[in-house]
Amino acid sequence: MKFSSLLAAIALAFRLGADPTSGALRPQASQDAPETVAVAEAARMLVQGNLEGASALASRLYTQYPKSPAVASLVVQTTVPRNGALSALTFYERWLPPDGQEQPEIVRFLALSFLREAARDVVQSAARLQALDLLTREGDQETILKLQSTPDAALTMAETSLLAARGDERAVRRLVDQLQNPIGNKRAAIAALGRTHLRSAVTPLAAATADPDPVIRLAAAQALGTLGLPEGIPSLKPLLNDPVFTVHLAAATALVELKDDSGLPWLREVQKNPAAGNRLAGLSAMKSRPDAQWLAAVRDLTTDSDPEIRREAAGLLAPHDPDAARTVLKSLMSDPNPAERLAAQESLVDVDDNLSTVRSYLHSPDTLVRVRAAARLLELTR
């Protein structure tokens, strides 16, 4: 087992919670429990790399103390490396009584385990990248060290982006080089620079807003909004006169995100557009400034004839009226288009706040749904 997994094994076996900022462990289980000494022995076995011994001891302890959360934690911890996250989840759900209280630390460990498995999936590239992104944001040391030790030539642009978002100087330099390379993947490099939140990214992104290619201008405007630094405002304002609608929209959206009102009048006009897609775009651009009028317009789109419009409107509505959003999304689960049904399920995961319900999505045959469920579980157990 990797070192970070060993630390997790000890913490989980003792039902300890880790402070996300200090890393300090907070005891939650009674030190007087009769199984404490045996669980400690199993944890020592894990530290020593004796997974077989720890698994055997966990099995014996479970027979002896079938209701112990600490023992259940230990069984989960030893099941993942032997039989996979799904087997560990199945055990946990069998152990948990129908009306029993969820064990957030076990659920969190399971979510991370599903993400680690998805991050190793070379077939499902989209799910793999989402899993890698989530793991790096969680500060998962195994994932970060593996990326950092990968030679530049072997790193994909998406992996470079993940490192750059953590302030890795080597990765940031590679992104800037891509912008200067005539055959480089400029669009991906621009998006990645936006996620760094570094002031040094403002200058290359500002230069990209003047690119003759509207696709590059669009990416630069979006990236400056994501970057979140007011130094990007002067480069965005000229794009409010851009003849390309999507570029204009991206600039106005970014300015709203940067708390600049220059693009608001135009966005309000877009929200009155006869085309539902344009209205949705205008509303999405102003989601950080919801008011009664905005909410009414979003609700109106949840009844649109286009299921994709209804789904995206439900996503906008969810932070303000999660019950109404769930109603819309559940209705889309019976859509005749299987792609719409799958998209609705993914969106449902994002808005559900019931730990047990979200956990059930880990059984989905779709890797992306499982990744989304794991991400939501991390939020709910934070």
C-alpha positions in Angstrom: 0.0 0.0 0.0 1.1 3.6 -0.7 2.1 5.7 2.3 -0.9 8.1 2.1 -3.2 5.0 2.0 -1.5 3.7 5.1 -2.3 6.9 7.0 -5.8 6.7 5.8 -6.0 3.1 7.0 -5.0 4.1 10.5 -7.3 7.0 10.6 -10.3 5.1 9.2 -9.7 2.0 11.4 -9.9 4.2 14.5 -12.8 6.2 13.1 -10.7 9.4 13.2 -11.5 12.6 11.4 -8.8 14.6 9.7 -8.7 18.4 9.9 -8.4 19.5 6.3 -6.2 22.4 7.1 -3.9 21.1 9.8 -4.1 17.4 9.2 -4.7 16.8 12.9 -6.6 13.7 13.8 -9.7 14.0 16.0 -10.6 10.8 18.0 -14.3 9.9 17.7 -14.3 6.3 19.0 -14.1 5.2 22.6 -10.6 4.0 23.6 -12.3 1.6 26.0 -14.0 -0.4 23.3 -13.0 -4.1 23.7 -11.9 -4.3 20.0 -9.6 -1.3 20.2 -6.4 -3.3 20.8 -7.1 -5.7 18.0 -8.0 -2.9 15.6 -4.7 -1.2 16.5 -2.9 -4.5 15.7 -4.6 -4.6 12.3 -3.6 -1.0 11.6 0.0 -1.9 12.4 -0.1 -4.8 10.0 -1.3 -2.3 7.3 1.6 0.0 8.1 4.0 -2.9 7.7 2.4 -3.8 4.3 0.9 -7.0 5.7 -2.5 -6.7 3.9 -3.2 -10.4 4.1 -2.7 -10.5 7.9 -4.8 -7.3 8.4 -7.6 -8.7 6.2 -7.7 -12.0 8.1 -7.8 -10.1 11.5 -10.5 -7.8 10.1 -12.6 -10.8 9.2 -12.2 -12.4 12.7 -13.0 -9.1 14.3 -16.1 -8.6 12.2 -17.4 -12.1 13.3 -16.8 -11.0 16.9 -18.0 -7.4 16.7 -20.4 -7.2 13.8 -21.9 -3.9 14.9 -18.6 -2.0 15.5 -18.1 1.0 13.3 -14.3 0.8 13.9 -14.3 -2.8 12.7 -16.5 -2.0 9.7 -14.0 0.7 8.8 -11.2 -1.8 9.0 -13.0 -4.2 6.8 -13.7 -1.5 4.2 -10.1 -0.4 4.3 -8.7 -3.9 3.7 -11.4 -4.8 1.1 -10.6 -2.0 -1.3 -7.0 -3.1 -2.3 -8.0 -6.7 -2.4 -11.4 -6.7 -4.2 -12.0 -3.1 -5.3 -14.1 -0.1 -4.2 -17.4 -1.7 -5.3 -16.9 -4.8 -3.1 -16.1 -2.5 -0.1 -19.2 -0.4 -0.8 -21.3 -3.6 -1.0 -20.0 -4.7 2.4 -20.7 -1.3 3.9 -24.2 -1.3 2.7 -24.8 -4.8 4.0 -23.3 -3.7 7.4 -25.3 -0.6 7.7 -28.9 -1.2 9.1 -31.7 0.0 6.8 -32.5 2.8 9.3 -28.9 3.1 10.5 -26.9 6.4 10.6 -24.4 6.8 7.8 -20.7 6.8 8.8 -19.4 9.9 7.0 -15.7 8.9 7.3 -16.3 5.5 5.7 -18.4 7.0 2.9 -15.7 9.6 2.3 -13.0 6.9 2.1 -15.2 4.9 -0.3 -15.7 8.0 -2.5 -11.9 8.6 -2.7 -11.4 4.9 -3.5 -13.9 5.1 -6.4 -12.0 8.3 -7.7 -8.7 6.5 -7.5 -10.0 3.6 -9.5 -11.5 6.0 -12.1 -8.1 7.9 -12.3 -6.5 4.6 -13.4 -9.0 4.0 -16.1 -7.3 4.6 -19.4 -10.4 3.8 -21.5 -12.8 6.3 -19.9 -10.7 9.4 -20.5 -13.3 12.0 -19.5 -14.0 10.3 -16.2 -10.3 9.7 -15.6 -9.6 13.5 -16.0 -12.5 14.4 -13.7 -11.3 12.0 -11.1 -7.7 13.3 -11.3 -9.0 16.8 -11.0 -11.0 16.0 -7.9 -8.2 14.1 -6.3 -5.6 16.9 -6.8 -8.1 19.4 -5.4 -8.5 17.1 -2.4 -4.7 17.1 -2.0 -4.4 13.4 -2.6 -0.7 12.9 -2.3 -0.5 9.7 -4.3 -2.1 11.4 -7.3 -0.1 14.6 -7.0 3.3 12.8 -6.6 2.5 10.6 -9.6 1.8 13.6 -11.8 4.8 15.5 -10.5 7.1 12.6 -11.2 5.9 12.1 -14.8 8.3 13.5 -17.4 7.1 16.5 -19.4 6.9 14.6 -22.6 4.6 12.0 -21.1 2.2 14.6 -19.5 -1.0 15.3 -21.3 -2.2 18.9 -21.5 -5.0 18.0 -19.1 -2.5 16.6 -16.6 -0.3 19.7 -17.0 -3.4 21.8 -16.3 -4.0 20.0 -13.0 -0.4 20.6 -11.9 -0.5 24.2 -13.0 -3.7 24.7 -11.0 -1.7 23.8 -7.9 1.0 26.4 -8.8 3.5 24.0 -10.2 6.0 26.3 -12.0 7.2 23.7 -14.4 3.6 23.1 -15.6 2.8 26.9 -15.8 5.9 27.4 -18.0 4.8 24.6 -20.3 1.4 26.2 -20.7 3.0 29.6 -21.6 5.2 27.8 -24.1 2.2 26.2 -25.7 0.7 29.7 -26.3 3.9 30.7 -28.2 4.0 27.5 -30.2 2.3 27.9 -33.6 1.2 24.3 -33.6 0.5 24.2 -29.8 -2.9 23.5 -28.3 -3.6 27.1 -27.5 -7.2 26.7 -26.4 -6.3 24.0 -23.8 -3.3 26.0 -22.6 -5.5 29.1 -22.2 -8.2 27.3 -20.2 -5.5 25.8 -18.0 -3.8 29.1 -17.3 -7.2 30.4 -16.1 -7.4 27.7 -13.5 -4.0 28.7 -12.0 -5.3 31.9 -10.3 -1.8 33.3 -10.7 -1.2 36.9 -11.5 1.6 35.9 -13.9 -1.2 34.3 -16.1 -2.9 37.7 -16.7 -0.4 38.9 -19.3 -0.5 35.9 -21.7 -4.3 35.7 -21.4 -4.7 39.4 -22.0 -2.6 39.0 -25.2 -4.8 36.1 -26.3 -8.0 38.3 -26.2 -6.6 40.1 -29.3 -6.0 36.9 -31.3 -7.6 36.9 -34.8 -9.2 33.5 -34.1 -12.5 34.0 -32.3 -12.1 30.5 -30.7 -9.0 31.8 -29.0 -10.6 35.1 -28.0 -13.5 33.2 -26.5 -11.2 30.9 -24.5 -9.2 33.9 -23.3 -12.3 35.7 -22.1 -13.5 32.6 -20.2 -10.1 32.0 -18.7 -9.8 35.6 -17.4 -13.2 35.1 -15.7 -12.0 31.9 -14.2 -8.7 33.5 -13.1 -10.7 35.8 -11.0 -8.3 38.7 -10.9 -9.4 42.4 -11.5 -6.2 43.0 -13.6 -8.0 41.1 -16.4 -10.9 43.6 -16.7 -9.2 46.1 -19.1 -8.6 43.3 -21.6 -12.2 42.1 -21.4 -14.0 45.4 -22.0 -13.0 45.7 -25.7 -14.5 42.3 -26.3 -17.9 43.7 -25.5 -17.8 45.1 -29.0 -16.7 41.8 -30.5 -18.8 40.9 -33.6 -18.9 37.2 -32.5 -21.8 36.5 -30.1 -20.1 33.8 -28.1 -17.0 36.0 -27.6 -19.2 38.9 -26.5 -21.1 36.6 -24.2 -17.9 35.2 -22.6 -16.5 38.7 -22.0 -19.7 39.9 -20.4 -19.9 36.8 -18.3 -16.3 37.1 -17.1 -16.8 40.8 -16.2 -19.8 39.8 -14.1 -17.6 37.2 -12.3 -15.1 40.0 -11.7 -17.8 42.2 -10.3 -17.7 44.7 -13.2 -21.1 45.9 -14.5 -20.0 46.8 -18.0 -21.7 43.9 -19.7 -24.9 43.8 -17.7 -27.1 45.9 -20.0 -26.3 43.7 -22.9 -26.8 40.5 -20.9 -30.3 41.7 -19.8 -31.2 42.2 -23.4 -30.0 38.6 -24.2 -32.3 37.3 -21.5 -35.2 38.7 -23.5 -34.2 37.0 -26.7 -36.9 34.8 -28.3 -34.6 31.9 -28.5 -34.6 29.8 -25.3 -30.9 28.9 -25.8 -29.9 32.5 -25.9 -32.0 33.4 -22.8 -30.4 30.5 -21.0 -27.0 31.7 -21.9 -27.8 35.2 -20.6 -29.2 33.8 -17.4 -26.3 31.5 -16.8 -23.9 34.5 -17.2 -25.7 36.2 -14.3 -26.1 33.2 -12.0 -23.8 34.9 -9.4 -26.3 37.8 -9.2 -29.7 36.2 -8.8 -32.8 38.3 -8.1 -36.5 37.7 -8.3 -36.6 38.5 -12.0 -33.7 36.2 -12.7 -35.3 33.3 -10.7 -38.7 33.8 -12.5 -37.0 33.6 -15.9 -35.0 30.5 -14.9 -38.2 28.8 -13.7 -39.9 29.6 -17.0 -37.1 27.8 -18.8 -37.7 24.6 -16.7 -40.9 24.1 -18.7 -39.3 24.6 -22.1 -40.1 22.1 -24.8 -36.3 21.3 -25.2 -35.2 18.7 -22.5 -31.7 20.0 -22.6 -32.9 23.6 -21.8 -35.0 22.2 -19.0 -32.0 20.3 -17.6 -29.6 23.2 -17.7 -32.3 25.5 -16.2 -32.8 23.1 -13.4 -29.1 23.2 -12.7 -29.3 27.0 -12.4 -32.3 26.7 -10.1 -30.9 24.0 -7.8 -29.0 26.3 -5.4 -32.2 28.4 -4.8 -34.9 25.7 -5.0 -33.4 22.2 -4.9 -36.7 20.5 -4.6 -38.1 22.1 -7.8 -34.8 21.3 -9.6 -35.0 17.7 -8.5 -38.6 17.5 -9.8 -37.5 18.7 -13.2 -34.5 16.4 -13.4 -36.5 13.3 -12.2 -39.0 14.0 -15.0 -36.2 13.9 -17.5 -35.2 10.4 -16.3 -38.1 9.1 -18.4 -37.1 11.0 -21.6 -37.0 8.8 -24.7 -33.5 9.9 -25.5 -31.0 7.7 -23.4 -28.4 10.5 -23.6 -30.8 12.9 -21.9 -31.6 10.3 -19.3 -28.0 9.9 -18.5 -27.3 13.6 -18.4 -30.3 14.1 -16.1 -28.9 11.4 -13.8 -25.6 13.2 -13.7 -27.3 16.4 -12.8 -29.4 14.8 -10.1 -26.3 13.7 -8.4 -25.1 17.3 -8.2 -28.2 18.6 -6.6 -29.1 15.8 -4.2 -28.1 16.4 -0.5 -29.1 13.0 0.9 -26.0 11.0 1.7 -27.6 7.6 1.3 -29.2 8.6 -2.1 -26.0 10.0 -3.5 -24.1 6.9 -2.2 -26.5 4.7 -4.2 -25.2 6.4 -7.5 -21.8 4.7 -6.9 -23.5 1.6 -8.3 -24.2 3.2 -11.6 -22.7 1.3 -14.6 -21.6 4.7 -16.0 -18.2 5.8 -14.9 -19.0 9.5 -15.1 -22.0 9.1 -12.9 -19.9 7.3 -10.3 -17.3 10.1 -10.5 -20.0 12.7 -10.0 -21.4 10.8 -7.1 -18.0 10.5 -5.5 -17.5 14.3 -5.9 -20.8 15.0 -4.3 -20.1 12.6 -1.4 -16.8 14.5 -0.8 -18.8 17.8 -0.6 -21.4 16.3 1.8 -18.8 14.8 4.1 -16.4 17.7 4.2 
